[in-house]
Amino acid sequence: MIRLHIMLNNRRRFAIWADMAAALVLLAGGANAGVPPPVTVRCVPNVSINPGCVVAYGTISLAVTNALSGDAIFVGPGTYDESVTISTPGLSLFGAQAGNDARVDRHGPESIVNGMGNPAFIVFASGVVIDGFTVTGGTAAAADPYPGGILVASTSPTTTTYFAQVLNNILEGNGTGVYLYQANSPLVEHNLFRNNTAPDAGAGVKWVGLGVVSEGVTSPVINENEFTGNKMAAIFVGGGSNSIITNNTSENDGSFVLFAGTNQCLFSHNQGKNFGHKGLPIVVSSTPYYADAAVDVGPGNSNLMISDNDLEKGEAPIGNGIAFTTVFASTPLGSAANFNVNLRNNKIKGFPENGIVAEEQSGGTLTGSWIGGNVVRDNGLDGIVIDVNNHNISVFDNEAEGNQGYDCHDTSTGYGTLGRGDTWFNNIGNSSSPAGLCTPGRGHDHD
């Protein structure tokens, strides 16, 4: 049965390649005026890789250099020690596992690209597809400030990289698996980010131990990926807008996601557990800063939706499930409060400190926001806690039970519920400070 399963997987893979090649040949057949130039199918290292190949090259870089916009490059199994820069738009690069979800225990040979200290793929062009590779060795040389197995970047404010797709790849042994820098509308989907912890030789902020970094990016989609063993975090989103992060899993990562200075972002329907596993810090000017929550909301985020996520268990330094944090206040990221955050319908369980916390700082870490419909259980300190200087937060319809401190806790002051700076209503919990923020009741049964 195992042998038959492997054979069927191989047949599916080769069928995908054949279908891709056939489609490309059809695209090349149009003779009407004004159609794009014919698509060429190129292969590495020989033409036997795909039946549609018309020319072969010894390296991926050489194939990319000779390719024209819209061409496809099929890369056979093996290890390729090179850093491939892609400046031609519309190229599609297919590894030996193209079309096969990297989260599944896929069988058969891999096309392994080792950047040998630099990104294995550097994408400076729009419409590029990288599908079905194993990518490693992207640890950032001293001259390259962006460590990453795959780097997708715009080259200038007037030359933006659009619509790159990173699909079905295994990214391991890099400083960061995928680094997105000031690009527009990239898609990162069906990848496995595993053990990205390699050292970074650059200076300043050292992005080491992350699955995905999105810095100043517009409309990235990070969907249905698996993260494990990335020692700082699965995902960091700094600046940019309209990020969509959905349906991902994280296990044994430092934390799940860090947000700083973002606008209009969504983090929804993700599942994670066992955070803080040998966590690495962000290093700024030689000073380490550790995340303190599975979902760490740093300074200056607005219009952020965090909903329908399932977060379970952490160990130091990850004390909290979701934190509006002061950890990065003394870094260049700053200390601006978060505004218009909607925290809805999350399940948070088994963290050594708090389930949900808005931490204390001058000016607050959270204002004008909503915390509703969350289930927060069995944490080492408080279930939901809002510290001094946070205000104008509506806290409603939450179930906070079995937490070792208070289920509901608010130390702010103002004109809200019971003299707090916030409004609490219809929350279930057996203990609160001040008394009455939540009331005992029977919650729903939850796994």
N, C-alpha and C positions, 0 to 999 in steps of 0.2 A: 504493500500500500504506500509506503513512504517513497519507493522508487517511482511508482506511478504518479504520485503527487508532484514530485520533482520534474518528471517528464512533462506533465501538463503545464506546470509553471513555465518551463522553458518554451513550450509551444506557444503559450500565451504571449510571452515576451517577444519571440520572433515574429508572431502574428502582428503584434503592435508595430514592430519595426517595419514589417512589410506593408501594413496599412498606411503608416506614415509616408513611406517611400512612394506608394501608389498615389496617395493624395497629392504629393509634391509633383509627381510626373504629370497628373491631370492639370495642376495649376500651371505647369510649364507649357501645356499644349495649346493655350489660347493664341489665336492668330489675329484677333481684332486689333485695330489701331488703338493706341492709348493704353494697352494693358502693360503691367510691369514686365521687366525682362524675365526670361525663363529662370526657374529655380534650379540650382545645381545641388545635387546630393553628393557631399564629400565625406570621405571616411578616413579614420585613423585606426590602425596603421596600414590597412590594405583594403582593396575593393571588395574582398569577400565578406566584409562586415555586414553589408546590406545589399540586397539585389538591385537597389536603385542607384548605387554608387557609380560615378563616372570618373572619379579621380581620387587618389589616396595620398596621404602625407604621413611622414614619420612622427610628427608631433602635433598636438592640438594647436599650439601657437601658430605653426606654419599653415595649418588648414584655415584658421581664423584670419590670418593675414591675407590669404588669397581669396577668401569668400566675398561674395557680393551680398547686398542687402536682400533678405528673404531666403538665403540659402540655408540648408540643413547640414549639420555635421554629426555623423554617427561615430562614436568612439567605442572601440572594442574593449574587451576585458584586459586587465593588466594594470600596472602601476606607471604613472606618468609624473616624473619629477620636474614640474615646471609651473611657472606663474603665468597665466594666460590673460592678456589684456584684450578686451573686446570693445572696439570703437566703431564698428560697423553696425548700424541699426538693423533690427529684424532678424538677427541670426538665431537659429535654434540648435542647441547642442544637446545631443541625446547620448547618455551613457548606456552601459550594458543593462541597467535596470530601469530604463525609461518606461514610465507608465505604471510601475510597481510601487505601491505605497511603502515608504521606508519604515513605517511604524509596525508593519507586519513582518514576521520572521521569514523574509524572502530568501529564496534559495538561488543557487547559481552564482556565477562569477560576477565580480564588481569591476567597474572602471574607477580606479583610485587615482585621484589627482593630489599630489603632495606639493604644496607651495614652497616647501624648504625655507620657511621663515617669512615668506610673503603670502598674501592671499593667493589661493589656488586660481580663483577667477576674479578679475577686476572688470566690472561692467561700467563703461562710460557711454552707453548708447541705449536708445529706447527700443522697446519691443523685443528684448533678448529673453530667450528661454533656456534655463539650465535644468535638465531633467535626468535623474537616474544615475547619479555619481556618488561615490564616497569621497569626501573632501577633508583633507587634514593638512597640518603643517602651517596654517595661517597664524603665525605668532607675532607678526609685525617687526620688520627690521627697523633700526634706529631712524632711518629716513622716512619711514611710513607711519604716520600717526594713527592709522586706522587698522588695528588688528582685525583679522577676520578670515575665515575660510573662503567666504564669498563676500566681496565688497561691491555694493551697488551705489554709485555716487554720481551726483551732478558735478560737472567740471567748473561751472560758474553760475552766478545768478541768472544769466541770460541763456544758458545752455543746460536745460533740465533733462534728466533721464526719466522717461515715462515707461510704465507698464512692463517692468521686468518681472519675470516669473521664475521663482526658485521652487522646484517641485520634486518630490520623491527622492531626496538626497539624504545620505547619512553624513552628518557633520560632527567630527570628533577630533580631539587633540589640537584644537585651535585656541587662540586667545578668546575670540568670539566666533560663534558658528557663522552667522550672517550679519554683516554690518551694513545698514541702510543709512546713507548720508545725503540729506537734502534732495532726495528723489521724489517722484510723484507717482502714486498709485501702484507701488510694487505689490506682488502677491507672493506670500511665503506659505506653502501648503503641503501637507503630507510628508513632512521631513522628520527625521529623528536627530535630535541634538543631544549628543552623549559625551560627557566628560571633556567639555571644553574648559581647560584649566591651564593651558600652556602659558609660560611666562612671556611678558611683553617687554621689548627692549626700548620702547619709547619713553618720553618724559611726560610730565603733567598727569592728567587723569588717565589711569591705566584701566582700560576695559578688558579685564581678564576674568575668565570664568563665567561667561555669559553665553546663552544660546543665541538670542537676537538682540542687537542694539538698533534702535530707530532714532536717529538724531536729526531734528529739523525736517522731518518727512511729512508730506501731505498725502493723506488717504491711503496709508498702508493697510493691507489686510493680512493678518497673521492667524491662520485658521487650520484647525485639525492637525497640529503638530504634537510630537511627543518630546518632552524634555526630561533628562535624568542625569544627575551627577555634575551639573554645571554649578561650580562652587560659589559664585557670587549670586547669580539669579538666572532664571530662565529667560526673562525679557526685561529690557530697559527701554523706556520711551521718554526721550528728552526733547521738549519743544515740539513743533509741528502741530498738526491738527487732523481731526477726523480719522484717528486710528481705530481699526476694528480688530479686536483680539477675542476670538471666539473658539470654543470647542477644542481647546488644547488640554493636555495633561502634563503634570509636573510631579516628579517623585525624586526625593533625595537631592533636590537642588538647594542652593543657598536660600533664595526666596523665589516666589513665583514671578512677580512683576514689580518694577519701580517706575513711578511716574514723576516727572518734574517739568513744570512750565508748559503743559499741554493744553489744548482746547478742543472740545467736542470729541472726546474719545469714549469708546465703549469697550468694557472688559466683561464678558458675559459667557455663561454656560461653560466655564472651565472647571477642571477638577484637579486637586493637588493634595499631596500629603507628605509627611516626614521632611519638613523644611529645616534649614540650618545645618544640613549635613556637611560638616567640615567647611563652613562658610568662609569665603574670602571677602575682604573689604574692597570698596572703591578707595583708591589711593590718590590723594590730591596734595601736591607739594610735599610729598614724603609722609603725609599723615593719613593713617587708615580710618575709614568710616564704614561701620558695619550697618547693614540694613537691620531693622528690628521687627519686621513683620513679613508674613507670607505675601501680603499685598501692601506695599509701602507707598503711601501717597505723599511724596515730597512737596516742595513749595510750588506755589503759583499755578496750580491747575484750575481750570474752570470748565463748567459744562461737562463734567465727567460722570458717566454712568457705570456703576459696578453692580451687576445683577446676576442672580441665579448661578452663583459659583458655589462649589463645595470644597471647603478647606479643612484639613484635619492634621493635627499634630505638628509640633515644632520643638526644637531644642535650641539652646543658646548658640548664637545671638538672636535667633528668631523667637521673641517672646510673645508676639501678638499675632492674631489672625489678620485683621485689617487695621492699619495705623495711619492716621494723619500725623506725620512724624516731624520731629525736630532734628533728626539725626544729621541732616545735610545743611543745617542752617548756617554754619560757619564756613561752608564751601562756596565756590562761585555760583552754585545753584541758588543760593539765597534763602530767604525765610518768609516769603509772601504767603499769606493765608490762602487756603483753597476755598473756592466759591462755587455755588450752584452744583454741588455734588449730590448725586442720587444713589443711595446705597440701599438696594432692594433685594429681598428674597434670597439672601445668601445663607448657607449653612456653615457654621464655624464651630469647631469642636477640638478640645484637647490641647490647647496651647498653654505654655507654662505661665504666662501672664494674662493678658486680656483678650477677649474675643474681638471687640471693636473699641478703639480708643482714639479720641482727639486729644493730642498731647498739649501740654502747656508751653506757651511762649508769649512774649509781648506781641499783642495784635492777634493772637490766636493762630491755630493751624486750620480751623474750619469755621465757616460762617455761611449763612444763607443757604442751608442745605437740608437734606432729608435722609433719615435713617428709618426704613420701614420694612416690615414683613420678614425680618431676619430671624433665624433660629441660632442661638448662641448658647452653647452648653459645655459644661464640664471643663472650664478653663481654670488656671491656677490662681488668678486674682479675680478681676471683675468681668462680668459679661459684657455690658456696654458702659463705658465711662467717658464723660466729657469733662475735661479739666478746665481750670481757670483761663479766662480770656477768650474762650470760644463762645459763640452766641448765635442767636437766630437759627437754631437747628430744630427741626420738627422730628421727634422720635415717637414712632407710633406702630402699633400692631406687631411688635416684636415678641418673641418668646425667649427669655433668658433664664435658664434654670441650671442648677447644679454647679454653679461657679463658686469658687472657694472664698472669694471676698464678697462683694455685692453683685447681685444680678443686674441692678440698675444703679448708676452712680453719677452724680453731677455736682461738681464743685464750683461751677460758674455762678455769677450773680447777675441779677437783672430783673426784668418785669415778666418773666415767664412763669412756668409751673413752680409753685412753692418757693418763689423768690430766686429761682435759677434764671440763667440767661436764655433758656430754651423751653420749648413746649413739649411736654410728655403726655401721651394719652393712649389708652387701650393697650398697654404693655403687660405681659404676663411675667411674673418673677416673684420668688419667695422673699427676697431681701432687697432693700434699696436704701440709699442715702442721698437726700433726706427721705424719710419714710413716706411712701405714697407715690413715688415715681412709677413703680410697677406694683401690681397686685397679684396675690396668689391665684392660681387658676389652673385648670387642666389644659395643657397644650395638646397639640396634635401628636400622634405617634410618628416618630422619625427614626430612620435607621441610624 
